[in-house]
Amino acid sequence: MEDYELLMDLHKGANRQGPGGDAETEKALSLAMINRTAPLRIADIGCGTGASTLLLARLLNAQITAVDFLQDFLEVLEGRAENMGLSERISTLCCSMDNLPFEDEEYDVIWSEGAIYNIGFERGVIDWNRYLKVGGLLVVSEITWLTAPRPSELQKHWEGEYPEIDVTSSKIRVLEENGYTPIGYFVLPEHCWSENYYRPLQDGFEDFLNRNGNSEEARAIVETENQEIQLYKKYKTHYSYGVYIARKLG
Ligand SMILES: C[S@@+](CC[C@H](N)C(=O)[O-])C[C@H]1O[C@@H](n2cnc3c(N)ncnc32)[C@H](O)[C@@H]1O
């Protein structure tokens, strides 16, 4: 198996593939002041197995396009939507977020939890703007520095992983300079990482290794995930995901 197939195998049984939480998705909805009864068109980009898609479908009167470039994740999402009686509100789209087949001003809301980093925050904010109606909302979570002084080990790690990581004020400036007015922001609390994401991930390590014959490649993936978890435990006061809510200007 290729590494990406192993990673997919490790993550696809989980409710979410990154830090987040239902309460935090609802908090973002409140800050966005979204009318829960108005008919809306929403794109959830980098939806994974659908933690946010399913909640939005449940809470809103919306038609949601759930986008991910991994078909396996979308199939899990479809199964979950069916079990929850939400299939009619959700259509899946297997496609890369840098090549979306959307029309200009097609959506009222673009939602993306823990995924915009895949094309980079600034590029996503700029590229996705045209798919939003004027007055439409962008809601994205993005890895963010919480402190200006930072330990060098941590700085070096993230400069290697995602050089676009930055402080909140810089992320907000990117929104302001690219056709949005920021209307809300908050930081994902620790339980979104430890209880909602890392704990279920760790609980799945043993089965994952067994399924994959305890191969060297599978063990390397578990080792990398464990290192990421240790780094978070050590330095969690310095970084988290920021949730950014912004309205498209006319
Ligand atoms: C950290 S996960 C977050 C998933 C989900 N939003 C959540 O919060 O549980 C990032 C997601 O982005 C997807 N992804 C990565 N690169 C992508 C791309 N270029 N186009 C579309 N999806 C992508 C991954 O398959 C994965 O599902």
The ligand as a Tripos MOL2 file, in Angstrom:
@<TRIPOS>MOLECULE
LIG
   27    29     1     0     0
SMALL
NO_CHARGES

@<TRIPOS>ATOM
      1 C1         -7.3690   17.5980    8.3060 C.3       1 LIG1
      2 S1         -8.5980   16.8790    7.2480 S.3       1 LIG1
      3 C2        -10.0760   17.7190    7.7950 C.3       1 LIG1
      4 C3        -11.3140   16.9550    7.3960 C.3       1 LIG1
      5 C4        -12.6330   17.5160    7.9410 C.3       1 LIG1
      6 N1        -12.9150   18.8510    7.4730 N.3       1 LIG1
      7 C5        -12.6310   17.5020    9.4450 C.2       1 LIG1
      8 O1        -12.5220   18.5860   10.0700 O.co2     1 LIG1
      9 O2        -12.7430   16.4020   10.0060 O.co2     1 LIG1
     10 C6         -8.2500   17.6210    5.6720 C.3       1 LIG1
     11 C7         -9.1290   17.0920    4.5390 C.3       1 LIG1
     12 O3         -8.7850   17.7490    3.3250 O.3       1 LIG1
     13 C8         -8.7530   16.8030    2.2790 C.3       1 LIG1
     14 N2         -7.8430   17.3160    1.2450 N.ar      1 LIG1
     15 C9         -6.4960   17.4280    1.2820 C.ar      1 LIG1
     16 N3         -6.0290   17.9980    0.1650 N.ar      1 LIG1
     17 C10        -7.1150   18.2360   -0.6290 C.ar      1 LIG1
     18 C11        -7.2990   18.8010   -1.9130 C.ar      1 LIG1
     19 N4         -6.2610   19.2540   -2.6150 N.pl3     1 LIG1
     20 N5         -8.5450   18.8900   -2.3990 N.ar      1 LIG1
     21 C12        -9.6230   18.4420   -1.6940 C.ar      1 LIG1
     22 N6         -9.5070   17.8910   -0.4680 N.ar      1 LIG1
     23 C13        -8.2800   17.7930    0.0700 C.ar      1 LIG1
     24 C14        -8.2720   15.5230    2.9260 C.3       1 LIG1
     25 O4         -8.6230   14.3820    2.1730 O.3       1 LIG1
     26 C15        -8.9680   15.5920    4.2660 C.3       1 LIG1
     27 O5        -10.2350   15.0070    4.2230 O.3       1 LIG1
@<TRIPOS>BOND
     1     1     2 1
     2     2     3 1
     3     2    10 1
     4     3     4 1
     5     4     5 1
     6     5     6 1
     7     5     7 1
     8     7     8 2
     9     7     9 1
    10    10    11 1
    11    11    12 1
    12    11    26 1
    13    12    13 1
    14    13    14 1
    15    13    24 1
    16    14    15 ar
    17    14    23 ar
    18    15    16 ar
    19    16    17 ar
    20    17    18 ar
    21    17    23 ar
    22    18    19 1
    23    18    20 ar
    24    20    21 ar
    25    21    22 ar
    26    22    23 ar
    27    24    25 1
    28    24    26 1
    29    26    27 1
@<TRIPOS>SUBSTRUCTURE
     1 LIG1         1 GROUP 0 **** ****
